[in-house]
Amino acid sequence: NISGALCISQAWPGMARTIYNDHKRFLETYLTPYPGFFFTGDGVYRTSEGYYQLTGRLDDIINISGHRLGTAEVEDVVNHHVAVAESAVIGYPHEIKGEGKMPVFLSLKCLSWGYCTATLAAELRELISKKIAKYAAPEYVQVT
């Protein structure tokens, strides 16, 4: 039972080999953090039985009015709602706050679309406000 960064020791077919017009950035982002390994940018948990569970991006930090918040932290709270199968959280530029309160994109379990309107958005905002903080409540909730 251990957590850490997910790194790959060998090349695989179809893997990225550069960033267009910025090979130095590719090297610094993916090969320099853990020499000899390809750093995926993801966190991972390995059980004592050898199973792996991705825990989220390690580099996805959103700065909302000076508060640093990991997207995986918000996704974890959202994914505990009974209607949510999976979620993705991102930041977006905001003139005053630096980054705006993140939109949340959802994939839902089988429920009627009527439930997926303001009721679900309000429940998720309340859940995030209670579990993390009011400033982390999303401005937008988009069902995908």
N, C-alpha and C positions, 0 to 999 in steps of 0.2 A: 504494500500500500504506500504509494509515493506519488507526489505531484511534481511537475516540472515543465520545461519547454519541450515541445515535440520537435525533434531533429532527426533527419534522415542521413544515414551513413553512406548510401550508394545512390548513384544516378538511376533514373527510371525513364522509360519511354515517355516522351511528351512533356518532360519537365521544362520549366523556363530556364533559359541559359543567359539571358541578358534582359535589360530594360531598354527599349528603343531610345537611342541617342543618349543613354546615360548608363554605360556599363559600370562605371565606378559606383554608382548608387546601388546597382544590383549586387556587386561584391560586398559593399558595406552593409546592406540590409540582410542578405541571406547567407553569406559565407563568413563574414568577419566575427559575428557575435559568438559563435562556437566553432573554432577552427577545426577543419576536417569533417564538418557536418553541414548539411543544408538546414538552416533554421526556417521553419514554416511560419513562425509568428503565432502559433497556437499554443495554448496551455493544454496539458494532458494529465490525466490521472490513471495510474496503472494499479490494478488490484493485485492482491497476493496470488490470485489464480492466473495472472498474466493478461487479463482483459484490459483494453484501453478505452477511456472515455474522454473525448475532447471537452475541455471546460470553457473554451472561448478564446478570443484573440487576446494576446498579451499586450499589444500595442494600441488597442482602441480605447483611447482616453478622450473624454469630452470635457471641455472647460466651459462651464456655465457660470458666468458672473463670479469667476474666481474659484468655483468649486470643481475639483477634478473628480470625474466619475467614469468608471469603467462601463462600457456597453454590456459586457457579460454579466455584470452585477444587476443591471436593470432587466436583462433578458431572463435571468434566473428567477426574479420575482414574478415577471409576467407569465412565465411558463408554468407557474404554480396555480394559475387560474384554471378552473374546471373546463372552460371552453377552449383554451389555447393548446394547440398541438406543438407549435413551434413559433419562435419570434425572432426578429432581427431589429436592432436598434442602431441608428446612425445619428451623427450630429450634422448641423448645417450652419452656414455662416449667418451671424446676426450682428448688425451694426453696433449695437450697444453692449450686448452681453459677451461678445466674442464668438460664442457658438450658441445657437438656440436650443431650447429644450428639444430633445431628440424625438423624431417621429418613431413610432413603433409599427412595424409591419408584422402582420399575424397570419398564420395558417391555423384554421380552426378545426376542432373535432366536429363531428356531424351534429349540427344544430341548425335551427331555422335561420335564414338570413335576416328575418325581422329582429332577432336578438342582437345582431351584429352592428347595430346602430349606436345611438347615444348611450344606451344602457351599458353596453360592454365597455365603451370608452370611459365612461364615468367610473365604472367598477375598477378598471385598470389604473386610472389616475389615483383613485383612493387607495388602492393596494400599494402602489409605488410610494405615495405620500406617507403611508404608515410604516412600511418596511425600510424605506431609505430616507426620504425627506421630501418636503413640498417642492423644493426647487427641481427635483428630478422628475416630477410628473410630466408626461409628454403633452405637447401641444396638439399633436396629431396621432391618431390611431387609424391605420389603414389595413383593412382586411384584403389579403392577396389570394 
